[in-house]
Amino acid sequence: MEIKYLDLQAQYKTIKDDIDREIHKILDSSAYVLGKSVSDFEANYAEYCQTTYCSGVNNGTNALLLALKALDVGQGDEVITSANTFIATISAIVQSGARPVLVDVDPISRNIDPLLLKMAISNRTKVIIPVHLFGRMADMDAVMRIAKEHNLKVLEDACQSHGAKYKGKRAGSFGDAAAFSFYPGKNLGAYGEAGAVVTSNASLDAEIKKLRDHGSEKKYYHDVIGYNARMEGLQGAVLGVKLKHLDKWNAERRRVAQIYNKNLKHVTKPEMHDDYEQVFHLYVIETDKRDALMNYLKQEHNIVTLIHYPIPNHLQKALDYLGYKKGDFPISEQLADQILSLPIYPEMPDEHVEFVAEKINEFYC
């Protein structure tokens, strides 16, 4: 028996008829780029995120980039973000023309440390990007308080936290804007690449919609140089179907996480906190025997695990020019050495979760 890390086919089978019907509507209408399926999804997703507007784009990285450009970020600016994130967060900053300023993370939440965030602010800082990593939101009370004190904009990187809440408010509803990725493996995943920016600022939304379409509000009239970053009609249709199931799927992810938390021993498990309604895009443990455990699970028991992420961003070759060195972000470096992502998806049977936990416990015996 193989325990898959993720099973997208299992999810598709539960919604196959609805998905197939909506895809055929797109094929019949030939509305392949933007169109009604996208605008309907935008309206529904904005409401879901407790915001006013949503702009569908072609991936999460461009969602971050377009939001930064709409916030007037460019050459000479600095944008502060977490050292512990997928590189897309940082590459969007670089592509905007700004300089990324990295901040280490709190070891419990694995999200940006507010005390270190405050120390990183300079007279060039323009935007803070808190990353809601692995399905747990950052401490948004602290982030928003710091941003207000220093008159800074906040762009939430919510690419891994669709539907997550902090003190009852959705991811995406705190900052000036928020970026989402709908990569297929995400909690709300498209059948290809897609992303979105949500906001409650009308002018910001209008600018993002202009930027995603070659800087155009009216066809062939281009006010600025923009991007080809529109959401496809097929992805809007798929996401429209899947959004209706997101809360249920997130609840099932929490079920899997609770079974792991109940059964796992000998490893550091994700903290559960009443202020955070986590959606467990990933279930990540920590152990100083990570590589041996990973090999044991795969070779001995056919259990697939992954590492998110094995090389800290400040040690990536692409970011050498920033001048960071080993030891600058000790918590992020420790996490890169010790974290292991266990199989998790909404349809994962209890017995599979218990089997994974059992084999991890046996490894330490």
Secondary structure by P-SEA (a helix, b strand, c coil): cccccccaaaaaaacaaaaaaaaaaaaaaccccccaaaaaaaaaaaaaaccccccccccaaaaaaaaaaaacccccbbbbbbccccaaaaaaaaaacbbbbbbbbccccccccaaaaaaaccccccbbbbbbccccccaaaaaaaaaaaabbbbbbccccccccccccccccccccbbbbbbcccccccccccccccccccaaaaaaaaaaaccccccccccccccccccccaaaaaaaaaaaaaaaaaaaaaaaaaaaaaacccccccbbbbcccccccccbbbbbcaaaaaaaaaaacccbbbbbccccccccccccccccccccccaaaaaaaabbbbccccccccaaaaaaaaaaaaaaac
